[in-house]
Amino acid sequence: MDISKLSHGAKLVLAGTVAFLLVSFFNWQEVEFGDIASAGVSMWHGWGFLAGLLAIALLVWEGLRLANIEVALPVGPAMTSAFIAILLLISTVLKFLVDNEFRTFWAWLGLA
């Protein structure tokens, strides 16, 4: 597996998806109860679960491309990546809008 064989766009997709998955495990919503305690949820609740699965699917798809494994699809590999990425964007925006209370920095970073 030689990552230099991938296009710059594919490398950017890989790096962005890995960063998104890392950010997804931090609390996207959090509430503090004075100095006593705090509680929060990561991206993996509600619509965020779908976003996480799509991010994993995108990583697997790009990994298959990196390993030169051909998958017969009616569209090209770049279009498949774009389609998964668009679904990932939609589900992330839905997560961001539906769970709009007590957002943290991580929610804004994940949306970016």
KELO-825506 format. One record per atom (N, C-alpha, C): atom name; z, y, x; residue number from 1. Coordinates in pm, 1 decimal, always signed. Layout:
N
 atom       c3       c2       c1   n
   CA        Z        Y        X NUM
...
This chain:
112
 atom       c3       c2       c1   n
    N     +0.0   -117.8    +83.1   1
   CA     +0.0     +0.0     +0.0   1
    C     +0.0   +124.1    +87.5   1
    N   -108.1   +193.0    +86.7   2
   CA   -122.4   +314.2   +165.6   2
    C   -130.7   +432.8    +71.2   2
    N    -25.8   +513.4    +68.2   3
   CA    -20.0   +626.1    -24.4   3
    C   -125.7   +731.9     +6.7   3
    N   -176.4   +731.4   +129.2   4
   CA   -278.7   +829.5   +165.4   4
    C   -410.9   +803.3    +92.5   4
    N   -427.2   +684.4    +35.7   5
   CA   -548.5   +652.7    -40.7   5
    C   -549.9   +720.5   -177.7   5
    N   -432.3   +762.6   -224.2   6
   CA   -425.6   +828.7   -354.3   6
    C   -474.1   +972.4   -344.0   6
    N   -525.4  +1022.7   -454.2   7
   CA   -566.4  +1162.6   -458.8   7
    C   -442.4  +1251.1   -456.2   7
    N   -463.9  +1378.2   -429.4   8
   CA   -351.7  +1472.0   -427.1   8
    C   -287.0  +1480.1   -565.4   8
    N   -367.9  +1471.8   -669.0   9
   CA   -315.2  +1474.9   -805.2   9
    C   -225.9  +1355.7   -834.2   9
    N   -267.6  +1237.8   -790.4  10
   CA   -187.7  +1117.3   -812.0  10
    C    -56.3  +1124.2   -734.0  10
    N    -61.4  +1180.3   -613.6  11
   CA    +62.1  +1197.5   -535.6  11
    C   +156.7  +1293.7   -605.6  11
    N   +101.9  +1399.7   -662.7  12
   CA   +182.5  +1497.0   -735.0  12
    C   +244.9  +1433.6   -859.0  12
    N   +168.0  +1351.4   -929.3  13
   CA   +220.0  +1281.4  -1047.0  13
    C   +334.0  +1188.8  -1006.4  13
    N   +316.1  +1114.7   -899.1  14
   CA   +421.9  +1024.6   -852.0  14
    C   +549.1  +1100.7   -815.5  14
    N   +535.1  +1206.0   -738.0  15
   CA   +651.7  +1283.4   -694.6  15
    C   +721.2  +1349.4   -813.6  15
    N   +643.5  +1405.7   -903.6  16
   CA   +701.4  +1470.4  -1021.6  16
    C   +772.0  +1373.1  -1113.3  16
    N   +715.9  +1254.3  -1129.7  17
   CA   +777.3  +1154.5  -1215.8  17
    C   +906.2  +1101.0  -1155.5  17
    N   +907.5  +1079.0  -1025.5  18
   CA  +1030.8  +1034.6   -959.0  18
    C  +1139.0  +1142.3   -972.7  18
    N  +1101.9  +1268.7   -952.4  19
   CA  +1198.6  +1378.2   -967.1  19
    C  +1249.4  +1386.0  -1110.8  19
    N  +1159.6  +1368.6  -1208.1  20
   CA  +1198.2  +1370.6  -1349.6  20
    C  +1298.2  +1259.5  -1379.5  20
    N  +1271.4  +1140.3  -1328.0  21
   CA  +1363.5  +1029.1  -1352.4  21
    C  +1499.7  +1054.8  -1288.7  21
    N  +1503.0  +1113.5  -1171.7  22
   CA  +1631.5  +1145.8  -1108.5  22
    C  +1709.9  +1246.3  -1193.1  22
    N  +1642.6  +1349.0  -1240.9  23
   CA  +1706.8  +1451.3  -1322.9  23
    C  +1752.2  +1393.6  -1456.7  23
    N  +1683.9  +1291.6  -1505.6  24
   CA  +1715.0  +1236.3  -1637.7  24
    C  +1853.9  +1175.0  -1646.1  24
    N  +1914.0  +1139.0  -1534.1  25
   CA  +2044.4  +1073.7  -1536.6  25
    C  +2161.3  +1172.9  -1536.7  25
    N  +2133.8  +1299.5  -1514.3  26
   CA  +2239.1  +1401.3  -1522.7  26
    C  +2257.8  +1441.2  -1668.9  26
    N  +2368.5  +1506.7  -1700.1  27
   CA  +2395.1  +1550.0  -1838.0  27
    C  +2300.9  +1663.3  -1877.7  27
    N  +2221.9  +1640.1  -1981.5  28
   CA  +2132.3  +1742.6  -2033.7  28
    C  +2204.3  +1828.7  -2136.4  28
    N  +2302.4  +1772.2  -2204.0  29
   CA  +2388.9  +1847.0  -2294.2  29
    C  +2532.4  +1816.9  -2253.6  29
    N  +2614.5  +1921.0  -2254.2  30
   CA  +2752.2  +1900.2  -2212.3  30
    C  +2840.5  +2003.1  -2281.0  30
    N  +2956.8  +1959.6  -2324.1  31
   CA  +3054.3  +2048.5  -2386.6  31
    C  +3186.9  +2031.5  -2312.9  31
    N  +3255.4  +2143.7  -2293.8  32
   CA  +3383.3  +2139.0  -2224.8  32
    C  +3495.0  +2168.7  -2324.4  32
    N  +3604.4  +2097.9  -2310.6  33
   CA  +3721.7  +2116.0  -2395.1  33
    C  +3829.3  +2185.9  -2312.7  33
    N  +3809.3  +2314.5  -2292.4  34
   CA  +3901.4  +2391.2  -2208.4  34
    C  +3901.4  +2338.3  -2066.7  34
    N  +4018.7  +2333.3  -2007.8  35
   CA  +4032.5  +2277.4  -1873.5  35
    C  +4071.2  +2130.8  -1877.7  35
    N  +4075.8  +2075.1  -1997.7  36
   CA  +4124.7  +1938.2  -2014.8  36
    C  +4017.1  +1833.5  -1985.2  36
    N  +3901.7  +1845.1  -2049.6  37
   CA  +3798.3  +1742.5  -2035.8  37
    C  +3661.8  +1800.1  -2070.5  37
    N  +3560.3  +1723.6  -2042.9  38
   CA  +3424.1  +1757.0  -2082.8  38
    C  +3351.6  +1628.1  -2119.4  38
    N  +3251.1  +1643.3  -2201.5  39
   CA  +3170.8  +1528.2  -2242.9  39
    C  +3024.8  +1570.8  -2245.5  39
    N  +2937.3  +1479.1  -2214.0  40
   CA  +2795.8  +1512.1  -2213.1  40
    C  +2709.5  +1388.5  -2228.7  40
    N  +2581.6  +1413.1  -2250.5  41
   CA  +2484.1  +1305.0  -2261.6  41
    C  +2365.9  +1335.2  -2170.4  41
    N  +2308.8  +1230.2  -2118.0  42
   CA  +2191.6  +1244.6  -2031.9  42
    C  +2065.9  +1253.2  -2117.8  42
    N  +1953.1  +1257.7  -2052.7  43
   CA  +1826.5  +1262.5  -2124.6  43
    C  +1802.0  +1134.2  -2203.6  43
    N  +1866.7  +1025.9  -2168.0  44
   CA  +1838.0   +894.4  -2223.3  44
    C  +1893.9   +872.1  -2363.2  44
    N  +1921.4   +975.5  -2437.6  45
   CA  +1967.3   +964.4  -2576.0  45
    C  +1860.4  +1021.5  -2667.9  45
    N  +1839.4   +958.8  -2781.7  46
   CA  +1741.0  +1008.0  -2878.7  46
    C  +1599.3   +999.1  -2824.0  46
    N  +1525.3  +1109.5  -2840.4  47
   CA  +1386.4  +1114.7  -2793.4  47
    C  +1376.6  +1097.6  -2642.8  47
    N  +1482.6  +1124.6  -2573.8  48
   CA  +1482.1  +1110.8  -2429.0  48
    C  +1461.0   +968.1  -2382.5  48
    N  +1503.1   +872.1  -2464.1  49
   CA  +1481.7   +731.4  -2429.3  49
    C  +1332.3   +701.9  -2419.0  49
    N  +1255.6   +753.6  -2514.6  50
   CA  +1109.5   +736.2  -2510.7  50
    C  +1050.7   +805.1  -2388.7  50
    N  +1100.5   +923.9  -2357.3  51
   CA  +1052.4   +995.7  -2238.6  51
    C  +1080.4   +915.2  -2112.5  51
    N  +1198.2   +855.1  -2104.3  52
   CA  +1231.9   +773.1  -1988.3  52
    C  +1141.5   +652.0  -1974.5  52
    N  +1114.4   +586.4  -2086.7  53
   CA  +1024.5   +470.4  -2082.8  53
    C   +883.4   +510.4  -2041.6  53
    N   +837.9   +624.6  -2091.2  54
   CA   +704.5   +673.0  -2053.2  54
    C   +699.0   +710.1  -1905.1  54
    N   +806.9   +765.7  -1852.2  55
   CA   +810.8   +798.6  -1709.1  55
    C   +803.4   +670.9  -1625.7  55
    N   +875.3   +568.0  -1668.2  56
   CA   +868.8   +439.4  -1597.3  56
    C   +728.7   +380.0  -1607.9  56
    N   +668.4   +389.1  -1726.9  57
   CA   +531.6   +338.3  -1745.1  57
    C   +433.7   +411.9  -1654.1  57
    N   +451.7   +542.5  -1639.9  58
   CA   +363.4   +620.9  -1553.0  58
    C   +380.1   +579.3  -1407.3  58
    N   +504.1   +554.8  -1365.0  59
   CA   +527.0   +507.2  -1228.3  59
    C   +463.9   +370.3  -1205.8  59
    N   +477.6   +281.2  -1302.6  60
   CA   +417.8   +147.7  -1290.4  60
    C   +266.1   +159.8  -1283.8  60
    N   +209.0   +243.1  -1369.6  61
   CA    +63.4   +260.9  -1370.6  61
    C    +13.6   +314.3  -1235.9  61
    N    +80.1   +415.6  -1184.1  62
   CA    +38.8   +470.5  -1055.0  62
    C    +61.8   +368.9   -942.9  62
    N   +166.1   +287.5   -955.6  63
   CA   +190.3   +181.4   -858.0  63
    C    +79.4    +77.7   -858.6  63
    N    +29.1    +45.6   -977.6  64
   CA    -84.3    -47.3   -987.4  64
    C   -208.0    +11.2   -921.2  64
    N   -229.7   +140.9   -942.8  65
   CA   -343.8   +206.3   -878.2  65
    C   -327.1   +205.6   -726.8  65
    N   -204.8   +228.7   -680.6  66
   CA   -176.3   +229.9   -537.0  66
    C   -199.3    +92.2   -475.7  66
    N   -166.7    -12.4   -550.7  67
   CA   -183.5   -149.3   -501.7  67
    C   -326.2   -200.7   -522.1  67
    N   -415.9   -115.0   -569.6  68
   CA   -555.9   -151.5   -596.6  68
    C   -568.6   -267.6   -694.2  68
    N   -481.8   -272.0   -793.3  69
   CA   -490.8   -372.8   -898.2  69
    C   -571.0   -313.3  -1012.4  69
    N   -681.5   -377.2  -1043.0  70
   CA   -770.1   -329.0  -1147.9  70
    C   -720.8   -377.1  -1284.2  70
    N   -705.0   -284.3  -1377.2  71
   CA   -668.5   -316.9  -1514.5  71
    C   -784.0   -271.1  -1602.3  71
    N   -838.3   -364.2  -1679.8  72
   CA   -954.4   -333.0  -1763.9  72
    C   -909.7   -251.5  -1885.1  72
    N   -947.0   -126.4  -1886.4  73
   CA   -918.4    -37.3  -1998.4  73
    C  -1047.0    +34.5  -2036.7  73
    N  -1056.6    +79.5  -2162.5  74
   CA  -1179.6   +147.1  -2204.2  74
    C  -1198.5   +285.9  -2143.1  74
    N  -1094.1   +339.5  -2079.6  75
   CA  -1104.9   +469.9  -2013.6  75
    C  -1069.4   +452.8  -1866.3  75
    N  -1100.0   +552.2  -1787.9  76
   CA  -1074.9   +545.9  -1644.7  76
    C   -927.5   +559.6  -1610.0  76
    N   -894.3   +528.6  -1485.7  77
   CA   -755.2   +535.6  -1442.6  77
    C   -695.1   +676.4  -1451.9  77
    N   -772.8   +777.7  -1419.1  78
   CA   -721.8   +915.0  -1425.6  78
    C   -693.1   +955.7  -1569.4  78
    N   -778.5   +914.1  -1662.4  79
   CA   -755.9   +945.2  -1803.9  79
    C   -632.3   +873.1  -1856.2  79
    N   -610.5   +751.6  -1810.4  80
   CA   -491.4   +677.1  -1851.3  80
    C   -366.2   +747.3  -1800.7  80
    N   -368.3   +792.2  -1676.4  81
   CA   -255.6   +867.7  -1621.2  81
    C   -231.8   +995.0  -1701.5  81
    N   -338.2  +1064.5  -1733.4  82
   CA   -326.5  +1188.4  -1809.9  82
    C   -269.5  +1162.2  -1948.8  82
    N   -313.2  +1055.3  -2012.9  83
   CA   -266.0  +1021.3  -2146.4  83
    C   -115.9   +990.6  -2144.8  83
    N    -71.5   +910.8  -2048.5  84
   CA    +71.3   +878.9  -2038.1  84
    C   +150.3  +1005.1  -2006.4  84
    N    +97.4  +1089.6  -1918.2  85
   CA   +166.1  +1213.7  -1881.7  85
    C   +177.9  +1308.2  -2001.4  85
    N    +75.7  +1315.3  -2083.9  86
   CA    +80.6  +1400.5  -2203.5  86
    C   +184.9  +1348.0  -2301.4  86
    N   +189.5  +1216.0  -2319.9  87
   CA   +292.3  +1157.2  -2406.4  87
    C   +431.9  +1184.2  -2350.8  87
    N   +445.6  +1177.8  -2219.4  88
   CA   +572.9  +1207.3  -2154.3  88
    C   +612.5  +1352.8  -2180.2  88
    N   +518.1  +1443.8  -2167.9  89
   CA   +544.9  +1585.0  -2193.3  89
    C   +588.5  +1607.2  -2337.8  89
    N   +518.2  +1547.6  -2431.9  90
   CA   +551.0  +1564.5  -2573.9  90
    C   +691.4  +1512.3  -2603.9  90
    N   +723.4  +1393.3  -2553.8  91
   CA   +854.7  +1337.0  -2582.0  91
    C   +966.5  +1416.2  -2513.4  91
    N   +939.7  +1472.5  -2395.9  92
   CA  +1038.7  +1555.2  -2327.7  92
    C  +1061.9  +1685.4  -2403.5  92
    N   +955.9  +1747.2  -2451.7  93
   CA   +969.2  +1870.1  -2530.1  93
    C  +1045.4  +1840.8  -2659.6  93
    N  +1014.8  +1728.1  -2724.0  94
   CA  +1088.9  +1690.4  -2844.5  94
    C  +1237.3  +1673.1  -2814.8  94
    N  +1269.5  +1605.2  -2706.8  95
   CA  +1408.8  +1587.6  -2667.1  95
    C  +1474.6  +1723.0  -2645.5  95
    N  +1406.0  +1811.2  -2578.4  96
   CA  +1459.5  +1943.5  -2546.8  96
    C  +1484.2  +2024.5  -2674.2  96
    N  +1391.1  +2018.4  -2769.8  97
   CA  +1402.7  +2098.0  -2891.8  97
    C  +1500.2  +2038.5  -2992.1  97
    N  +1501.1  +1907.2  -3005.7  98
   CA  +1589.4  +1842.7  -3103.4  98
    C  +1735.2  +1855.0  -3061.0  98
    N  +1762.8  +1830.8  -2934.9  99
   CA  +1899.2  +1842.1  -2882.8  99
    C  +1915.1  +1978.5  -2817.1  99
    N  +1917.7  +2082.9  -2899.6 100
   CA  +1911.2  +2218.6  -2846.8 100
    C  +2046.4  +2285.1  -2827.3 100
    N  +2154.7  +2212.5  -2846.7 101
   CA  +2286.5  +2272.5  -2829.8 101
    C  +2351.1  +2225.8  -2699.4 101
    N  +2423.7  +2314.8  -2637.5 102
   CA  +2500.6  +2284.4  -2516.4 102
    C  +2413.1  +2234.5  -2401.2 102
    N  +2293.6  +2292.7  -2388.3 103
   CA  +2203.2  +2253.8  -2279.4 103
    C  +2263.0  +2290.2  -2144.5 103
    N  +2227.2  +2211.2  -2045.8 104
   CA  +2269.8  +2239.3  -1909.5 104
    C  +2148.0  +2274.9  -1824.0 104
    N  +2174.9  +2307.8  -1701.4 105
   CA  +2068.9  +2335.4  -1604.4 105
    C  +1973.0  +2217.2  -1593.9 105
    N  +2026.9  +2094.5  -1603.6 106
   CA  +1944.2  +1974.2  -1585.9 106
    C  +1840.1  +1959.8  -1696.2 106
    N  +1874.3  +2003.1  -1816.9 107
   CA  +1776.6  +1998.9  -1926.7 107
    C  +1660.7  +2092.3  -1898.1 107
    N  +1692.1  +2211.7  -1849.5 108
   CA  +1586.0  +2307.5  -1816.6 108
    C  +1500.4  +2256.2  -1700.5 108
    N  +1564.5  +2195.9  -1602.2 109
   CA  +1490.4  +2141.3  -1488.2 109
    C  +1402.8  +2024.5  -1531.9 109
    N  +1454.4  +1938.7  -1617.7 110
   CA  +1375.8  +1827.1  -1667.9 110
    C  +1255.5  +1872.6  -1748.4 110
    N  +1273.6  +1979.2  -1825.1 111
   CA  +1161.7  +2033.1  -1901.1 111
    C  +1055.3  +2091.3  -1809.3 111
    N  +1098.9  +2153.1  -1702.9 112
   CA  +1003.4  +2213.7  -1607.9 112
    C   +920.9  +2105.3  -1542.3 112
